[in-house]
């Protein structure tokens, strides 16, 4: 985290991308689930925050963006969900499933 650049997520809040597990849309607000267990709600849309983040963040559904470093992708084979490190299940749409798998493979390579 020392050499990592912070990302402005809304208001006066800047975070290290590695501290974000998951982003969840709630109309014009976004819930940010952090690796310390906190949940922040910011008045910024999911799309705007996603554009500020790196390629390790992938949209899985129109309401969710996940950090691939906190994702259990093996959970995807049987169900349209992935399991996050905070034990939250995140929906994956049929349209986004292939992009999620490709992004995960690039991360491992």
URKAKA-V771872 format. One record per backbone hydrogen bond with DSSP energy under -0.5 kcal/mol. NH is the residue of the N-H (numbers start at 1). CO is the residue of the C=O. Records with the same first field share a line. If there is no record, write none. Layout:
NH=CO, CO
This chain:
4=1
7=15
9=7, 13
10=13
13=10
14=12
15=7
17=5
19=16
20=17
21=19, 33
22=33
23=65
24=31
25=63
26=29
29=26
30=42
31=24
32=40
33=22, 31
34=32, 38
35=19
37=34
40=32
42=30
44=42
49=45
50=46
51=47
52=48, 49
53=49, 50
57=54
58=56, 66
60=64
61=64
64=61
65=23
66=58
67=21
68=56, 66
70=67
71=68
72=83
73=71
75=72
76=73
77=74
79=75
81=79
82=90
83=72
84=88
85=70
87=84
90=82
92=80
93=60
97=93
98=94
100=96
101=97
102=98
103=99
104=100
105=101
106=102
107=103
108=104
109=105
